[in-house]
Amino acid sequence: MVGNVLPLRSIHEGAVVCNVEHHVGDHGVLARGSGDYDIVISHNPDNGTRRIKLPSGAKKIVPSGCRAMIGQVAGEGRTEKPMLKAGNAYHKYRVKRNCWPKVRGVAMNQSQNQNQN
């Protein structure tokens, strides 16, 4: 059932899981972003490990005792919505880097335009 937290040994292959522990007891570190999920690919009973496919496409081997939540993290289409206001773009780029706002050379004084000779 979606939302249940189970050890990976109890989850069947092909299941969609999120918030997967990388090591037993580390409280879930894989696939925690909005809309992210992992897919359980295979089980190796000799080693007691499971192979999972990460959102990046990489495949990772984790112990079967690690726990995971069945289902997908909410908020999948968050990046597809329009900004609507300049303030939203300001807050988005404020924490990341100094690349906003971008002033066009046409809108500058001629003495301040780096592209002008």
The 8 nearest C-alpha neighbors of each residue, nearest first, counted from 0:
[[1, 3, 2, 69, 70, 4, 68, 5],
 [2, 0, 69, 70, 3, 68, 71, 4],
 [1, 3, 69, 68, 70, 0, 4, 71],
 [4, 2, 68, 69, 1, 0, 5, 67],
 [3, 5, 68, 67, 66, 69, 2, 6],
 [6, 4, 66, 67, 3, 7, 9, 68],
 [7, 5, 66, 64, 8, 65, 9, 67],
 [6, 8, 63, 10, 9, 66, 65, 64],
 [7, 9, 63, 6, 10, 64, 49, 11],
 [10, 8, 7, 6, 5, 11, 63, 64],
 [11, 9, 7, 8, 12, 14, 6, 5],
 [12, 10, 14, 13, 9, 39, 8, 7],
 [13, 11, 39, 40, 14, 41, 10, 42],
 [12, 14, 39, 40, 38, 11, 15, 41],
 [13, 15, 12, 39, 38, 11, 16, 10],
 [14, 16, 38, 70, 37, 69, 36, 13],
 [17, 15, 69, 70, 37, 68, 36, 38],
 [16, 18, 36, 30, 68, 19, 71, 37],
 [19, 17, 27, 31, 30, 29, 67, 68],
 [20, 18, 67, 27, 29, 17, 28, 66],
 [19, 21, 27, 65, 22, 28, 66, 25],
 [20, 22, 61, 28, 19, 23, 27, 29],
 [23, 21, 20, 25, 24, 65, 62, 61],
 [22, 24, 65, 25, 64, 20, 21, 62],
 [23, 25, 26, 22, 20, 65, 27, 66],
 [24, 26, 27, 22, 23, 20, 21, 28],
 [27, 25, 24, 20, 28, 19, 23, 18],
 [28, 26, 20, 19, 18, 25, 29, 21],
 [27, 29, 20, 19, 18, 21, 31, 26],
 [28, 30, 19, 18, 31, 27, 20, 21],
 [31, 29, 17, 35, 36, 18, 32, 37],
 [30, 32, 18, 29, 35, 17, 33, 72],
 [33, 31, 35, 30, 34, 72, 36, 73],
 [32, 34, 74, 72, 35, 75, 73, 31],
 [75, 33, 35, 72, 74, 73, 32, 71],
 [36, 34, 30, 32, 33, 72, 71, 54],
 [35, 37, 17, 71, 30, 16, 54, 15],
 [38, 36, 53, 16, 52, 17, 15, 54],
 [37, 39, 15, 52, 51, 14, 13, 40],
 [38, 40, 51, 12, 13, 14, 41, 50],
 [41, 39, 51, 50, 12, 13, 38, 52],
 [42, 40, 50, 49, 12, 39, 43, 51],
 [41, 43, 49, 48, 44, 50, 40, 12],
 [42, 44, 48, 45, 47, 46, 49, 41],
 [43, 45, 47, 46, 42, 48, 49, 63],
 [46, 44, 43, 47, 48, 42, 49, 63],
 [47, 45, 48, 44, 43, 62, 49, 63],
 [48, 46, 44, 63, 45, 43, 62, 49],
 [49, 47, 62, 63, 43, 46, 61, 42],
 [50, 48, 42, 61, 63, 60, 41, 62],
 [49, 51, 60, 41, 40, 59, 39, 42],
 [52, 50, 39, 40, 59, 38, 58, 53],
 [51, 53, 58, 38, 37, 57, 56, 59],
 [52, 54, 37, 56, 55, 57, 58, 51],
 [55, 53, 56, 37, 36, 35, 52, 30],
 [56, 54, 53, 57, 52, 58, 37, 35],
 [57, 55, 53, 54, 52, 58, 37, 59],
 [58, 56, 53, 55, 52, 59, 54, 51],
 [57, 59, 52, 51, 53, 56, 50, 60],
 [60, 58, 51, 50, 52, 61, 57, 53],
 [59, 61, 50, 49, 51, 48, 58, 62],
 [60, 62, 49, 48, 21, 50, 59, 63],
 [63, 61, 48, 64, 65, 49, 47, 60],
 [64, 62, 48, 8, 7, 65, 47, 49],
 [63, 65, 62, 6, 7, 23, 66, 8],
 [66, 64, 23, 20, 6, 63, 62, 7],
 [65, 67, 6, 5, 7, 20, 19, 64],
 [68, 66, 19, 4, 18, 5, 17, 16],
 [69, 67, 4, 17, 16, 3, 2, 18],
 [68, 70, 16, 1, 2, 3, 15, 17],
 [71, 69, 16, 1, 15, 17, 2, 68],
 [70, 72, 36, 17, 35, 16, 34, 73],
 [73, 71, 34, 33, 35, 17, 36, 31],
 [72, 74, 34, 33, 75, 71, 35, 32],
 [75, 73, 33, 34, 77, 76, 72, 32],
 [34, 74, 76, 33, 77, 73, 35, 72],
 [77, 75, 79, 78, 74, 80, 34, 33],
 [78, 76, 79, 74, 75, 80, 33, 34],
 [77, 79, 76, 80, 75, 81, 74, 82],
 [80, 78, 76, 77, 81, 75, 82, 74],
 [79, 81, 78, 77, 82, 76, 83, 75],
 [82, 80, 83, 79, 78, 84, 77, 87],
 [81, 83, 84, 87, 88, 80, 85, 86],
 [84, 82, 81, 85, 87, 88, 86, 80],
 [85, 83, 86, 87, 82, 88, 81, 89],
 [84, 86, 88, 87, 89, 83, 82, 90],
 [87, 85, 89, 84, 88, 90, 91, 82],
 [86, 88, 90, 89, 85, 84, 82, 91],
 [89, 87, 91, 85, 86, 90, 92, 82],
 [90, 88, 86, 87, 91, 92, 93, 85],
 [89, 91, 93, 87, 88, 92, 86, 94],
 [92, 90, 88, 89, 93, 87, 94, 95],
 [91, 93, 95, 89, 94, 90, 96, 88],
 [94, 92, 90, 95, 91, 89, 96, 97],
 [95, 93, 92, 96, 91, 90, 97, 89],
 [96, 94, 92, 93, 91, 97, 98, 90],
 [97, 95, 98, 92, 94, 93, 99, 91],
 [96, 98, 99, 92, 93, 95, 100, 94],
 [99, 97, 96, 100, 101, 92, 95, 93],
 [100, 98, 101, 97, 92, 89, 96, 88],
 [99, 101, 102, 98, 89, 97, 88, 92],
 [102, 100, 99, 103, 98, 104, 97, 106],
 [101, 103, 100, 104, 106, 107, 105, 99],
 [104, 102, 105, 106, 101, 107, 112, 100],
 [103, 105, 107, 106, 112, 102, 114, 113],
 [106, 104, 103, 107, 108, 112, 109, 102],
 [105, 107, 104, 103, 102, 108, 112, 109],
 [108, 106, 104, 105, 112, 109, 111, 103],
 [107, 109, 111, 110, 112, 106, 105, 104],
 [108, 110, 112, 111, 107, 115, 104, 105],
 [109, 111, 108, 112, 115, 113, 107, 116],
 [112, 110, 108, 109, 113, 107, 104, 115],
 [113, 111, 109, 114, 115, 104, 110, 107],
 [114, 112, 115, 111, 116, 104, 110, 109],
 [113, 115, 112, 116, 104, 111, 109, 110],
 [114, 116, 113, 112, 109, 110, 104, 111],
 [115, 114, 113, 112, 109, 110, 111, 104]]
